[in-house]
Amino acid sequence: MAPMAPSGKKQLLERLRKEALPLAFGAPHPSVCVVEQDGVFRLRQLVVDPQESEAAGRQALAAGENWMPEHHFALARPTGKVFLEAPTRDALAKKIEAYDWPGDW
């Protein structure tokens, strides 16, 4: 995942209404996503397991391939902090609208 600019709240709300989940976003690399887990919709932190990343990096370099930050961040999973949670997409959208949006999202 190449570095990207923050998507902003408005763009995420548009994506939430139109696209399949999960929806990853954040800048310069995705750090947050919207997922459906355990029957609820969550705005959740993406986390990279450092041991998994280190092993994958070693394996790529041993095979003569590149290992860049984009590869590291591609390993991120929605296992971190839950910022918002709601029973439906619409309810999550309402919570997102009211949320104090960080500048790097």
C-alpha positions as CSV (number, residue, x, y, z in Angstrom):
1,M,0.0,0.0,0.0
2,A,1.6,3.2,-1.2
3,P,1.6,6.2,1.1
4,M,-1.7,8.2,0.8
5,A,-3.2,11.4,2.0
6,P,-5.8,11.4,4.7
7,S,-9.2,10.5,3.3
8,G,-11.3,12.6,5.7
9,K,-14.6,11.9,7.4
10,K,-16.7,12.9,4.3
11,Q,-14.9,10.5,2.0
12,L,-15.1,7.7,4.5
13,L,-18.9,8.2,4.9
14,E,-19.3,8.0,1.1
15,R,-17.3,4.8,1.0
16,L,-19.2,3.3,3.9
17,R,-22.5,3.8,2.0
18,K,-21.2,2.3,-1.3
19,E,-18.3,-0.1,-0.8
20,A,-17.8,-3.6,0.7
21,L,-16.0,-3.9,4.0
22,P,-13.3,-3.7,5.2
23,L,-12.5,-0.1,4.5
24,A,-9.0,0.8,5.4
25,F,-7.8,4.4,5.6
26,G,-5.3,6.7,7.3
27,A,-2.1,8.6,6.4
28,P,0.5,8.1,5.3
29,H,-0.4,4.4,5.5
30,P,-3.7,2.8,6.5
31,S,-3.9,2.6,10.3
32,V,-7.7,2.4,10.8
33,C,-10.5,0.4,9.2
34,V,-14.2,-0.2,9.2
35,V,-15.0,-3.8,9.7
36,E,-18.0,-6.0,10.6
37,Q,-16.9,-8.3,13.5
38,D,-18.9,-10.3,15.9
39,G,-22.2,-9.1,14.4
40,V,-21.4,-5.3,14.8
41,F,-19.8,-2.6,12.7
42,R,-16.6,-1.2,14.1
43,L,-14.1,1.6,13.4
44,R,-11.0,-0.1,14.6
45,Q,-7.2,0.4,14.7
46,L,-5.1,-1.7,12.3
47,V,-2.1,-3.4,13.9
48,V,0.9,-5.1,12.4
49,D,2.4,-8.0,14.3
50,P,6.1,-7.0,14.5
51,Q,7.3,-10.6,14.5
52,E,5.2,-11.5,11.5
53,S,6.5,-8.4,9.6
54,E,10.1,-9.2,10.6
55,A,9.8,-12.8,9.4
56,A,8.1,-11.7,6.1
57,G,10.8,-9.1,5.5
58,R,13.6,-11.6,6.1
59,Q,11.9,-14.1,3.7
60,A,11.5,-11.5,1.0
61,L,15.1,-10.3,1.2
62,A,16.4,-13.9,1.2
63,A,14.4,-14.5,-2.0
64,G,16.0,-11.4,-3.6
65,E,12.8,-9.4,-3.4
66,N,12.2,-5.9,-2.0
67,W,10.8,-5.2,1.5
68,M,9.4,-1.7,1.8
69,P,7.1,0.0,4.4
70,E,4.2,-0.7,2.1
71,H,4.8,-4.4,2.6
72,H,4.9,-4.0,6.4
73,F,1.6,-2.1,6.5
74,A,-0.1,-4.5,4.1
75,L,0.1,-7.1,7.0
76,A,-2.1,-4.9,9.3
77,R,-5.1,-6.5,10.8
78,P,-8.1,-5.0,12.6
79,T,-7.1,-6.2,16.1
80,G,-6.3,-2.9,17.8
81,K,-8.4,-0.3,19.7
82,V,-12.1,-0.1,18.9
83,F,-12.8,3.6,18.4
84,L,-16.5,3.3,17.5
85,E,-19.0,0.4,17.4
86,A,-22.6,0.2,16.2
87,P,-25.2,-2.5,15.3
88,T,-25.7,-1.3,11.7
89,R,-23.8,0.6,9.1
90,D,-26.2,3.5,9.4
91,A,-25.8,3.7,13.1
92,L,-22.0,3.6,12.7
93,A,-22.2,6.4,10.1
94,K,-24.1,8.6,12.6
95,K,-21.4,8.0,15.2
96,I,-18.7,8.8,12.7
97,E,-20.4,12.1,11.8
98,A,-20.2,13.1,15.5
99,Y,-16.7,11.8,16.1
100,D,-13.8,14.2,16.6
101,W,-11.9,13.2,13.5
102,P,-8.1,13.0,13.7
103,G,-6.1,14.8,11.0
104,D,-4.2,11.8,9.8
105,W,-7.4,9.8,9.0
